[in-house]
């Protein structure tokens, strides 16, 4: 069944090599909406991710088109999920509605987390009918195939093709993976290894092992979210996190942290437990850490249950009797009534607290209510620890807050008097140095790299770094930028 609905832009120009082509149906012209198609025969393809557009990426499309699946699905043998952030799996309901019948391949932890994300997405974008939600979730869980890391899985092996794939740890969020795909065309003998990076994590992130580069790739589809910048190191970012909270304690105010329910929330809890454990100041030992997101609380519980996939440092804490995701100062807010009371209490009293609430870019969710009540009060602070996409309220607060500007929330103009800080080191994404190392540390570097998931400047900057390294190392490496038909013209527009 073909789903040719809407008027979304044509997919990016494909890479053609060894009979394999790659096209992009999201994540190429911006940072969100990840969806990449690997075609190895006219009637056979794989799909890597199928995510929602957010922020400025969504604004480029009309409200109907941005959700539609506008490519054929009858030839897709499998959907491979790199991780469960909504901008990588949010179009899954639309994919199934378009007639996709195949399996959903992902890591073992992602198989636990994915139904929670999809359930939340259904409630927000589709229906509150519990029976319909349960029926859809049952369909999804029936399709899920949980794969162990570092183990080859055969998708098809017949007279025409052998196609297999392997997931490797990406270090982005729990369960995240980059994908190695081996294709063999038996008629021509053509072989190709294609690697899709998904979202790569930064080294030394709490809870997760750092990603290791693949041994080789012929073609690499590489994210570039932070392709133009460097993150702070872990010591620096922890010191800045402590300083931001110290200021709130001195000002008798709260720190509001917009955070994604999965990944960032758990990393912050891990770091905050460490700061409280090491604190000598009594005010820190009494500091309330509030997670105001039922979804984040559910994810945190699953994170606790998935301890085998934590890194060595986290396991050392457990052995010493500490509980980095479940400590005495941690409180969760469940009901909406409790949420409203918490917002009102903190806004009125200025009691020092750290509030972690979704959404991460302040596009909706409970964090918006905190911001509406507290942004105009200089006692409080807003702390961003993750990427803020262009066109989102988070980006506006981040950009205009330090200048004493304003932001529009729920149609209301809010003057920004609260302190606004950004700590880049807590990003779940690799920075320019890490992305370059991902390529450099391959024993057999790719002949072709396509950059996705970044704004134009980030892609251009990373391309320049890779080109310079390849020239110096003597590698014949061609770097292209997805979503840009004419590279020279794109450079002129910068």
Backbone torsions as a table, in degrees:
resi	resn	phi	psi	omega
1	UNK	NA	131.3	176.2
2	UNK	-98.5	142.8	178.5
3	UNK	-116.9	86.1	-177.1
4	UNK	-101.5	65.8	-176.7
5	UNK	-107.4	152.1	174.7
6	UNK	78.6	-177.4	-177.4
7	UNK	-129.8	44.4	-179.0
8	UNK	-70.2	157.7	-178.2
9	UNK	-61.3	153.9	175.8
10	UNK	-63.4	148.5	-180.0
11	UNK	-63.9	158.8	-178.7
12	UNK	-61.2	156.5	175.8
13	UNK	-54.8	136.6	-175.1
14	UNK	-83.8	156.9	167.3
15	UNK	-90.7	126.4	178.5
16	UNK	-113.9	117.2	-178.7
17	UNK	-159.4	131.9	178.2
18	UNK	54.3	34.3	178.3
19	UNK	76.3	9.2	-178.3
20	UNK	-113.0	135.6	175.2
21	UNK	-126.0	149.8	179.5
22	UNK	-123.3	128.5	174.4
23	UNK	-126.6	158.3	-175.2
24	UNK	-121.4	133.4	179.6
25	UNK	-121.2	33.8	-178.5
26	UNK	145.0	152.6	-179.9
27	UNK	80.5	3.1	-179.2
28	UNK	-99.3	-43.9	-178.5
29	UNK	-90.6	-6.0	179.9
30	UNK	-150.8	-151.2	-174.6
31	UNK	-105.4	-22.7	-173.4
32	UNK	-113.7	178.2	177.6
33	UNK	76.8	29.3	-174.5
34	UNK	-52.1	126.0	176.1
35	UNK	-165.9	112.1	-173.6
36	UNK	-128.8	137.3	-174.0
37	UNK	-118.5	124.7	176.2
38	UNK	-106.7	112.4	-177.1
39	UNK	-103.9	118.3	-179.5
40	UNK	-114.9	1.7	170.7
41	UNK	-162.5	157.5	-179.4
42	UNK	-55.4	-27.5	-177.1
43	UNK	-114.5	15.3	-178.1
44	UNK	-141.4	129.6	-178.6
45	UNK	-150.4	163.0	169.8
46	UNK	-121.5	150.7	177.6
47	UNK	-118.3	130.2	177.0
48	UNK	-110.2	107.5	-179.9
49	UNK	69.4	159.2	177.3
50	UNK	-157.8	78.3	-168.6
51	UNK	-103.1	166.9	178.0
52	UNK	-81.6	150.5	171.1
53	UNK	-84.0	144.6	179.8
54	UNK	-136.7	157.3	174.2
55	UNK	59.7	-136.9	-177.3
56	UNK	-61.9	-31.6	177.2
57	UNK	-60.6	-40.8	179.1
58	UNK	-71.5	-33.5	-178.2
59	UNK	-64.9	-24.7	179.9
60	UNK	-71.2	-17.3	-178.5
61	UNK	-117.3	153.2	176.4
62	UNK	-73.7	164.3	-170.6
63	UNK	-61.6	-27.6	178.4
64	UNK	-82.1	-48.8	-173.3
65	UNK	-62.5	-36.3	-173.7
66	UNK	-62.4	-21.0	179.8
67	UNK	-97.3	-14.0	-169.5
68	UNK	-77.0	149.7	172.0
69	UNK	-96.4	107.7	-171.1
70	UNK	-105.0	15.8	-179.6
71	UNK	-121.7	160.5	179.8
72	UNK	-63.4	145.5	178.3
73	UNK	-120.1	-10.8	-175.4
74	UNK	-70.9	-18.4	180.0
75	UNK	-99.9	2.6	-178.2
76	UNK	-83.5	114.9	-177.6
77	UNK	-78.4	-29.2	-179.0
78	UNK	-161.2	146.8	168.6
79	UNK	-99.8	126.4	178.2
80	UNK	-107.7	124.3	-178.6
81	UNK	-102.8	120.4	178.9
82	UNK	-76.9	-36.5	174.9
83	UNK	-167.9	175.0	-165.1
84	UNK	-103.5	17.6	171.4
85	UNK	-63.2	149.0	-171.3
86	UNK	-64.4	-27.6	178.8
87	UNK	-79.5	5.2	174.0
88	UNK	-119.5	-17.8	-179.9
89	UNK	-132.4	1.5	-170.8
90	UNK	-66.5	-20.6	177.6
91	UNK	-91.4	9.4	179.1
92	UNK	-56.2	-44.8	177.2
93	UNK	-58.4	-38.4	179.3
94	UNK	-70.5	-34.0	178.3
95	UNK	-63.8	-44.3	178.7
96	UNK	-67.9	-37.8	178.3
97	UNK	-64.9	-28.9	178.8
98	UNK	-76.6	-6.4	174.9
99	UNK	110.0	9.6	178.8
100	UNK	-65.2	130.7	-173.8
101	UNK	-115.0	-4.0	-170.7
102	UNK	-87.4	-174.3	-178.4
103	UNK	-79.2	162.3	174.2
104	UNK	-114.3	107.6	-175.6
105	UNK	-96.0	132.5	179.2
106	UNK	-159.8	175.1	178.0
107	UNK	-71.7	167.0	179.7
108	UNK	-61.7	-48.6	177.2
109	UNK	-62.4	-38.2	179.2
110	UNK	-63.2	-33.5	178.3
111	UNK	-63.7	-29.2	176.6
112	UNK	-76.9	-36.2	-172.3
113	UNK	-87.1	-31.3	-172.7
114	UNK	-57.8	-45.3	179.8
115	UNK	-59.0	-33.0	178.8
116	UNK	-65.8	-42.6	179.9
117	UNK	-66.1	-45.0	-178.7
118	UNK	-65.7	-39.1	177.6
119	UNK	-58.9	-44.1	179.3
120	UNK	-65.2	-41.2	179.5
121	UNK	-63.7	-38.7	178.9
122	UNK	-63.6	-41.1	-179.1
123	UNK	-64.4	-36.6	-177.0
124	UNK	-79.2	-43.4	-169.9
125	UNK	-106.1	-10.5	-173.0
126	UNK	-124.6	-69.3	-169.7
127	UNK	-158.4	154.3	170.9
128	UNK	-102.3	4.5	179.2
129	UNK	-69.2	111.3	-173.4
130	UNK	-62.5	-37.2	-178.8
131	UNK	-64.2	-42.5	178.4
132	UNK	-65.0	-41.5	179.6
133	UNK	-62.8	-45.5	-179.0
134	UNK	-63.1	-38.2	179.9
135	UNK	-65.6	-42.1	179.4
136	UNK	-67.7	-43.1	179.6
137	UNK	-61.7	-36.9	177.4
138	UNK	-63.7	-38.9	177.3
139	UNK	-64.1	-44.1	179.8
140	UNK	-63.5	-47.4	-177.0
141	UNK	-65.5	-29.2	176.5
142	UNK	-67.4	-30.9	-178.9
143	UNK	-84.0	-21.4	-173.8
144	UNK	-64.4	131.8	173.4
145	UNK	-123.9	110.0	-176.7
146	UNK	-85.6	124.0	-177.5
147	UNK	-110.6	138.1	173.7
148	UNK	-72.1	147.3	174.5
149	UNK	-62.3	152.8	171.4
150	UNK	60.4	26.1	-179.7
151	UNK	-127.4	128.1	-178.6
152	UNK	-72.1	137.1	177.6
153	UNK	-123.2	124.6	-179.0
154	UNK	-86.1	122.1	178.2
155	UNK	-84.4	-45.1	178.7
156	UNK	-153.4	143.0	177.4
157	UNK	-149.7	96.3	-178.3
158	UNK	-139.7	-163.5	-176.2
159	UNK	-67.0	-20.0	-176.8
160	UNK	-98.1	-44.2	-173.5
161	UNK	-142.2	153.7	160.5
162	UNK	-123.5	121.6	179.5
163	UNK	-128.6	126.5	177.9
164	UNK	-137.7	159.5	-178.5
165	UNK	-141.8	160.3	180.0
166	UNK	-143.3	134.4	177.1
167	UNK	-95.7	138.3	174.8
168	UNK	-126.4	149.7	-178.3
169	UNK	-59.6	132.7	-179.9
170	UNK	-105.7	-14.3	175.8
171	UNK	69.9	16.5	-176.6
172	UNK	-87.8	-61.3	168.6
173	UNK	-136.1	171.1	178.9
174	UNK	-58.4	127.6	-179.4
175	UNK	91.9	-9.6	-177.2
176	UNK	-67.3	152.0	-175.6
177	UNK	-149.9	150.2	160.1
178	UNK	-101.7	158.6	-168.2
179	UNK	-119.4	126.7	170.7
180	UNK	-102.3	125.2	-178.7
181	UNK	-122.4	120.6	175.8
182	UNK	-101.7	125.6	176.9
183	UNK	-119.4	136.3	175.6
184	UNK	-128.9	121.3	173.2
185	UNK	-94.3	109.8	-173.4
186	UNK	-67.7	-29.1	-179.0
187	UNK	-67.9	-44.7	-176.7
188	UNK	-97.0	-18.2	-175.1
189	UNK	79.7	3.8	-178.0
190	UNK	-70.0	134.5	178.4
191	UNK	-124.5	149.4	174.8
192	UNK	-153.7	139.2	169.8
193	UNK	-109.6	118.5	179.0
194	UNK	-111.2	131.3	179.3
195	UNK	-115.2	126.4	172.1
196	UNK	-104.9	120.0	-173.9
197	UNK	-72.2	-21.8	-167.4
198	UNK	58.6	-143.4	172.4
199	UNK	-103.1	122.8	179.6
200	UNK	-91.5	141.7	179.6
201	UNK	-88.4	165.4	177.3
202	UNK	-85.1	145.1	175.7
203	UNK	-61.6	154.2	176.3
204	UNK	66.1	18.7	174.8
205	UNK	-69.8	146.4	177.4
206	UNK	-59.4	143.3	170.5
207	UNK	79.5	-30.7	-169.3
208	UNK	-116.4	141.2	172.6
209	UNK	-66.3	148.1	178.1
210	UNK	-69.6	147.2	177.9
211	UNK	-68.5	146.0	174.7
212	UNK	-110.7	140.5	-177.2
213	UNK	-65.2	150.0	173.9
214	UNK	-68.6	159.0	178.4
215	UNK	-63.3	-42.3	-178.6
216	UNK	-155.4	165.8	171.2
217	UNK	-157.6	145.7	169.9
218	UNK	-87.1	-45.7	177.8
219	UNK	-128.7	132.6	179.3
220	UNK	-120.6	124.4	171.5
221	UNK	-99.4	110.1	-166.0
222	UNK	-118.0	130.9	175.3
223	UNK	-68.5	155.7	-177.9
224	UNK	-142.4	29.1	-175.0
225	UNK	-50.6	-47.9	178.3
226	UNK	-111.4	40.9	-177.9
227	UNK	-69.7	-8.5	-177.7
228	UNK	-117.7	14.9	-177.5
229	UNK	-152.7	166.8	178.3
230	UNK	-114.8	144.9	176.0
231	UNK	-89.0	159.2	170.4
232	UNK	-70.5	154.5	176.9
233	UNK	-76.3	170.1	-171.8
234	UNK	-65.1	-37.3	178.4
235	UNK	-62.8	-43.6	-179.0
236	UNK	-65.7	-45.8	-176.3
237	UNK	-67.6	-35.2	177.6
238	UNK	-66.8	-39.8	177.9
239	UNK	-63.7	-39.7	179.5
240	UNK	-70.5	-35.3	174.7
241	UNK	-62.0	-45.7	178.6
242	UNK	-62.8	-41.9	-178.8
243	UNK	-63.7	-40.2	179.5
244	UNK	-62.7	-39.8	-180.0
245	UNK	-74.6	-36.2	176.0
246	UNK	-58.3	-41.6	179.2
247	UNK	-63.2	-39.6	178.9
248	UNK	-65.5	-38.9	177.5
249	UNK	-62.3	-41.4	179.0
250	UNK	-67.3	-36.2	-177.1
251	UNK	-86.1	-2.4	-174.9
252	UNK	57.3	49.5	179.2
253	UNK	-135.7	178.8	-178.3
254	UNK	-108.9	156.6	174.0
255	UNK	-106.9	120.9	178.9
256	UNK	-101.0	123.5	179.6
257	UNK	-117.7	104.8	172.5
258	UNK	-69.1	124.6	-175.0
259	UNK	-143.7	145.9	173.7
260	UNK	-66.7	142.3	-174.2
261	UNK	-63.0	-29.5	-177.6
262	UNK	-118.5	129.0	178.1
263	UNK	100.4	-75.6	-174.9
264	UNK	-64.8	-43.0	-180.0
265	UNK	-58.1	-46.0	-177.3
266	UNK	-68.0	-37.1	178.0
267	UNK	-65.2	-41.2	178.8
268	UNK	-65.1	-42.1	177.6
269	UNK	-59.9	-40.8	179.2
270	UNK	-59.8	-45.5	-179.4
271	UNK	-70.6	-39.9	-180.0
272	UNK	-65.9	-37.9	175.6
273	UNK	-59.6	-39.2	179.8
274	UNK	-66.0	-44.2	-180.0
275	UNK	-64.1	-41.1	178.7
276	UNK	-67.4	-41.0	179.9
277	UNK	-60.7	-37.0	-176.6
278	UNK	-89.7	-8.1	-172.0
279	UNK	-69.1	143.5	172.7
280	UNK	-107.5	-20.5	179.2
281	UNK	-75.1	128.1	-177.7
282	UNK	-62.5	-31.8	-179.1
283	UNK	-63.7	-31.7	176.7
284	UNK	-71.3	-38.9	-178.0
285	UNK	-66.8	-24.6	178.6
286	UNK	-97.3	0.0	-174.6
287	UNK	-67.5	128.6	177.7
288	UNK	-84.5	131.5	173.4
289	UNK	-108.6	113.8	-172.4
290	UNK	-110.3	121.8	171.7
291	UNK	-101.8	107.3	-177.1
292	UNK	-105.3	74.1	178.6
293	UNK	-166.9	107.2	178.5
294	UNK	-56.0	-37.1	-179.7
295	UNK	-66.5	-43.9	178.4
296	UNK	-61.6	-38.2	178.4
297	UNK	-63.8	-39.7	178.1
298	UNK	-66.5	-41.5	177.4
299	UNK	-62.4	-41.2	-179.2
300	UNK	-62.5	-38.9	176.4
301	UNK	-62.1	-43.7	178.5
302	UNK	-66.1	-39.2	175.0
303	UNK	-54.6	-42.6	179.6
304	UNK	-62.9	-37.1	-178.7
305	UNK	-74.2	-17.2	-177.8
306	UNK	-102.7	35.8	-178.8
307	UNK	-55.8	-33.1	179.6
308	UNK	-56.7	-20.2	-178.8
309	UNK	-98.7	5.0	174.6
310	UNK	-74.0	166.3	179.9
311	UNK	-87.1	177.2	-173.8
312	UNK	-64.1	-38.4	-179.6
313	UNK	-61.8	-44.0	179.6
314	UNK	-63.6	-38.6	178.5
315	UNK	-67.3	-32.3	176.4
316	UNK	-64.5	-40.7	176.9
317	UNK	-61.5	-42.8	179.4
318	UNK	-60.9	-42.8	-179.2
319	UNK	-64.7	-26.7	179.6
320	UNK	-85.2	2.9	176.0
321	UNK	92.1	6.1	178.5
322	UNK	-91.6	157.6	-178.4
323	UNK	-128.3	88.3	-170.7
324	UNK	-65.1	-16.2	177.9
325	UNK	-116.7	12.0	179.9
326	UNK	-156.9	87.3	-175.8
327	UNK	-126.9	168.2	-169.2
328	UNK	-61.1	-34.4	-176.0
329	UNK	-80.3	-3.6	-173.0
330	UNK	-89.1	127.7	177.9
331	UNK	-126.5	143.4	176.5
332	UNK	-117.2	142.9	178.9
333	UNK	-107.7	122.4	-175.2
334	UNK	-101.6	-68.3	-172.1
335	UNK	-74.4	159.4	178.3
336	UNK	-67.1	-36.1	178.4
337	UNK	-63.0	-41.9	177.9
338	UNK	-65.2	-37.8	176.6
339	UNK	-59.6	-48.3	-178.6
340	UNK	-62.2	-38.9	178.6
341	UNK	-65.5	-39.6	-178.6
342	UNK	-66.1	-44.7	177.9
343	UNK	-59.1	-47.8	-177.2
344	UNK	-64.1	-43.1	-178.2
345	UNK	-62.8	-48.1	-178.2
346	UNK	-68.3	-37.5	179.9
347	UNK	-66.8	-37.4	-177.8
348	UNK	-77.9	-46.6	-170.2
349	UNK	-89.8	-26.5	-175.0
350	UNK	69.5	20.3	178.6
351	UNK	-58.7	128.8	179.8
352	UNK	-60.2	129.9	178.7
353	UNK	-161.5	160.7	171.8
354	UNK	-114.0	121.6	-179.1
355	UNK	-112.6	121.5	175.0
356	UNK	-107.7	118.9	-175.6
357	UNK	-144.9	147.2	177.3
358	UNK	-85.9	153.7	13.2
359	UNK	-99.7	164.2	-173.2
360	UNK	-66.5	-25.4	179.0
361	UNK	-110.5	14.9	178.0
362	UNK	57.9	30.5	178.9
363	UNK	-82.6	-8.1	-179.1
364	UNK	172.3	-167.7	177.7
365	UNK	81.0	-175.0	-172.2
366	UNK	-70.6	-24.1	-178.2
367	UNK	-62.1	-28.4	-178.8
368	UNK	-61.5	-38.5	179.7
369	UNK	-65.3	-39.0	175.2
370	UNK	-63.2	-44.7	-177.9
371	UNK	-64.5	-40.4	-179.9
372	UNK	-62.6	-35.1	-178.5
373	UNK	-85.8	-26.8	-166.8
374	UNK	-115.9	-17.4	-177.1
375	UNK	-61.2	-30.2	-177.1
376	UNK	-87.0	3.0	-177.9
377	UNK	-110.0	117.6	-174.6
378	UNK	-69.1	-10.5	176.5
379	UNK	-68.1	-29.0	-171.8
380	UNK	-93.1	170.5	178.8
381	UNK	-139.9	149.0	172.7
382	UNK	-115.6	129.5	-176.5
383	UNK	-122.2	116.9	177.3
384	UNK	-96.1	132.0	-179.0
385	UNK	-122.2	7.8	-178.1
386	UNK	-146.1	173.3	-176.5
387	UNK	-62.5	134.3	176.4
388	UNK	-113.1	107.8	-175.6
389	UNK	-68.0	146.3	176.5
390	UNK	-57.2	139.0	179.0
391	UNK	91.6	-1.7	179.2
392	UNK	-100.0	154.0	175.1
393	UNK	-57.6	-34.5	178.1
394	UNK	-59.0	-44.4	177.9
395	UNK	-63.0	-40.5	179.7
396	UNK	-63.9	-44.0	179.2
397	UNK	-64.1	-43.8	-180.0
398	UNK	-60.9	-39.7	-174.9
399	UNK	-82.1	-46.0	-172.7
400	UNK	-93.6	-20.3	-177.7
401	UNK	-57.2	-49.6	-179.7
402	UNK	-63.5	-15.1	179.3
403	UNK	-97.7	4.3	-178.0
404	UNK	74.2	31.3	-176.8
405	UNK	-87.8	-153.3	-177.7
406	UNK	-142.6	167.3	178.6
407	UNK	-141.3	150.3	176.9
408	UNK	-99.0	123.3	178.9
409	UNK	-127.9	122.2	-178.6
410	UNK	52.8	39.6	178.4
411	UNK	78.1	4.1	-177.8
412	UNK	-111.2	133.0	178.9
413	UNK	-83.4	118.5	-176.1
414	UNK	-113.7	121.0	175.1
415	UNK	-72.8	137.8	-176.5
416	UNK	-99.7	107.1	175.2
417	UNK	-113.3	-19.5	177.2
418	UNK	-64.4	152.0	176.1
419	UNK	-68.6	138.8	179.3
420	UNK	-120.4	121.0	179.0
421	UNK	-123.8	154.1	174.2
422	UNK	-131.7	129.5	175.6
423	UNK	-115.1	104.9	-176.5
424	UNK	-70.9	-25.1	-174.7
425	UNK	-64.4	-17.6	179.5
426	UNK	-91.5	7.0	176.0
427	UNK	-61.4	140.6	176.8
428	UNK	-81.6	0.4	-179.6
429	UNK	-100.3	145.6	170.4
430	UNK	-62.8	148.6	176.0
431	UNK	-95.7	-173.3	-175.9
432	UNK	-56.2	-45.5	-179.2
433	UNK	-61.3	-42.7	-178.9
434	UNK	-68.2	-41.0	179.4
435	UNK	-64.5	-41.2	177.8
436	UNK	-64.0	-41.7	178.5
437	UNK	-63.9	-33.4	178.6
438	UNK	-58.7	-37.4	177.9
439	UNK	-78.2	-48.1	-173.8
440	UNK	-62.4	-31.2	-174.5
441	UNK	-86.8	2.3	171.4
442	UNK	-71.2	135.4	176.9
443	UNK	-65.6	-35.0	177.4
444	UNK	-126.7	94.5	-175.4
445	UNK	-63.0	157.5	-179.1
446	UNK	-70.7	159.0	172.9
447	UNK	-87.1	-17.6	-175.0
448	UNK	-145.2	133.9	176.0
449	UNK	-127.6	133.2	173.7
450	UNK	-116.0	124.2	-177.9
451	UNK	-91.0	128.4	179.1
452	UNK	-130.4	178.9	171.7
453	UNK	54.0	60.0	175.1
454	UNK	-171.0	157.7	173.3
455	UNK	-76.3	172.5	-171.0
456	UNK	-58.8	-43.6	-177.4
457	UNK	-65.4	-40.1	179.9
458	UNK	-63.0	-43.1	179.8
459	UNK	-65.3	-45.8	-178.9
460	UNK	-62.7	-40.9	-179.2
461	UNK	-65.3	-44.9	179.5
462	UNK	-66.7	-39.0	177.5
463	UNK	-58.2	-44.3	-179.4
464	UNK	-61.5	-40.4	180.0
465	UNK	-66.2	-43.9	-179.3
466	UNK	-66.8	-42.6	179.1
467	UNK	-59.5	-43.8	-178.7
468	UNK	-63.8	-43.5	178.7
469	UNK	-63.8	-44.4	-178.1
470	UNK	-62.2	-41.5	179.6
471	UNK	-64.2	-43.8	-179.4
472	UNK	-66.6	-37.2	-178.0
473	UNK	-84.8	-9.0	179.3
474	UNK	77.8	26.3	178.5
475	UNK	-93.0	134.4	174.9
476	UNK	-82.6	92.0	-171.2
477	UNK	-129.8	126.5	-179.8
478	UNK	-108.0	121.7	-179.3
479	UNK	-109.5	125.6	175.6
480	UNK	-119.9	160.7	-179.4
481	UNK	-112.9	114.7	179.9
482	UNK	-63.4	141.2	178.4
483	UNK	89.0	-4.3	178.5
484	UNK	-122.6	113.4	-176.7
485	UNK	-73.4	-35.3	-176.6
486	UNK	-123.0	105.2	-175.2
487	UNK	-62.7	-41.9	-178.2
488	UNK	-63.4	-40.5	178.9
489	UNK	-64.9	-39.4	179.3
490	UNK	-62.1	-40.8	-179.2
491	UNK	-64.5	-36.1	179.6
492	UNK	-66.9	-29.8	-177.4
493	UNK	-78.6	-13.3	-178.2
494	UNK	-71.9	NA	NA
